[in-house]
Amino acid sequence: MRARVPALMRILGLDIGSKRIGIAISDAEASIAFPSGKIDRQGRKRDMAALRTLIEEREVERVVVGLPKHMDGREGVEARAAREFAADLARLTGLPVDTLDERLTTVEAERILRASGRRGKKQREVVDSVAASIILGTYLEKRRNLEKRRNLEERRNEGTGPGEPS
């Protein structure tokens, strides 16, 4: 069995809000999510242009957009808007754009920032970026888990699963 070499791929995570877009970017190995600022919303065309520039400058190869579902799992107006945004971004950039359930990410980001001593204006300046990093971090973890399951399944299919001689 040959060992897999991790592919180098930078991934962009987005938390789409009505006033701002929170941004997070992974390292080249797509293993760690880093909060990377925000874009103040200026209309769909300008927002897309700003993201396209960011994607080109940072050599992003995949994007994940937070999908704001209701607590019961239903998708409302905001989720539909996020899906449309993701589809538009995919068309514009030609990149794969995934969505990920983002329930409570902003609440979690606010909790993290409060625990670190950030409150008020200082917290509002970075909460969207931290929320985007939670979205991206969750996405990266899910990708790692999927890869582990695939590797385990391949080993089982080759007859070298856990507990069997290799």
Secondary structure, DSSP 4 states (H G I P E B T S, - for coil): -PPPPPPP-EEEEEEE-SSEEEEEEE-TTS--EEEEEEEE---HHHHHHHHHHHHHHHTEEEEEEEE-B-TTS-B-HHHHHHHHHHHHHHHHH-S-EEEEE-TTHHHHHHHHHHHTT--HHHHHHHHHHHHHHHHHHHHHHHHHHHHHHHHHHHHHHHT--TTS--
